């Protein structure tokens, strides 16, 4: 909890600094810079939620934080590479990329103000699924 709070505060400080710098350099004005900075802060936080839940799931599976980090990074890389290689040969394999929330990033950060509810709902769904699976595994443990 302490580390996640520190990361959140650090994230907000970085977004605030970038927004402040943008208010002086962006020709659209301070209001547009502040609105965009707020949007980015919300989107990045929302995008991080499934990865936090995934780490909780992997941590529940492995029982060790260092092994969980190594396993999660390896799984993320292997799934991404495998999905890309298969989708080059088989168009039907494009869905494999959606085992992780990464494909929703482009939809979320387009900045066009279009349909942002769909990727936001998708990220929350990933979070719920990963969290529920991790909770189910963790609750079955004999501690």
N, C-alpha and C positions, 0 to 999 in steps of 0.2 A: 504493500500500500504506500509506503513512504517513497519508494523508487518511482512508482507510477505518478504520484503527486509531484515529485521533482521534475519528471519528464514533462508533465502537463504544464507546470509553471514555466519551464524552459521554453516549451513550444509557444506558449502565449507571449513570452517576452520577445522571442524571435519574430513572431507575426506582428507584434506591436511596433518593433523597431523597423521592420520592412515597410509597414504601413506608414509610419512617420516619415521615413525617407521618401516614400512614394508621394506623399502629400506635397513635397517640395519640388518634385521632378515631373509629376504627371500633369500634362496640359489639361486633362479633364477636370481638375480641381480636387480639393480636399474631400468633399463629400463622396465622390466616386471612389477615391482611394480608400477611404475608411470603410465604405460598403464592401469593396472588393476584399479588403483585408479581413473583415468579419466573415465574409463568405469562405475565404480560404481557411481560416481558423476552424470554422465549423466542419468543412469538408475533410480537412486533414484529420481532425479528431474522429469524425465518423468513419473515415477510411481505416484508421488504426484499430478500431474496436474489434473487427473480426480477427485481426492478427493477435491481439491480446487474448481473445478467447481461444484461438488456435494454440497459442503457447500454453494456456491453462490445460487444454486437452492433452497436448503432448507431455506436459509436466505430470499430469495424472497417469498417463500411460507409462512413463519411464521412471518416475519417482526420484529423479535427479535433475537439478536445474542445468548443469553443464551438458548432460546428455540430452536433455530436452531441447536446448538451443541448437546443438549439433544436428539432432534428428529433424527438427523443424526446418532448419535451413536446407538440409540435404533433401528432404521431401519436397520442399518448395521448388528447389532447382530441378530435381528429377521430374516432377510433375510438369513443370513448365517446358523443359526440353522435350520430354516425351510427347506432350500435347502438340507442340510446334512441329516436331518431326512427323508425327502421324497426320496432322492436318495438311501438311504439304502433299501427302500422297492420297489421302482420303478426306474429302470435304465433310463427310459425316462425322469425322473425329474432332471437329471444332469445339464440340461441347466439353471435351476433356479439359480445356482451359478454364472452364467455369467450376472446376473442383476447388479452386482458390478464388478469392475475391478480386484478384488483380485486373481482370477484364473490365470491371466496373469503374476503375479509376478514370479512364478516358471519358466515359459517359458523365462522370461526376464533375470532372474538372474542365469541361469544354468552355464554361464561362458564358455560354449563349443564353442562359436563363430559361432553357427549354424544359423538358420533362426531367426534373431532378428527383421527383418522387420515386421513380422506378429504381435507379441505382441506390438511392438512400434506403428504400425498402429491401433491396437485395442485400446490401451490407448488413442491415439489421437482421435479416434472415440468416445470413452466414454466422453472425455473432450468436444468435439464438441456438442454431444447430451445433456449433462448436462448443458453446458453453454447456448445453444440455448433455452432449456426449461426454464431456469432461466431468460434469457433475455426476452423471450416472456411473462412470468408472470410479470416481473418487468415493462415492457413497458405498460402493461395493467392497472397498478396501477394508481390511481388518487392521485398524490402527491401534 
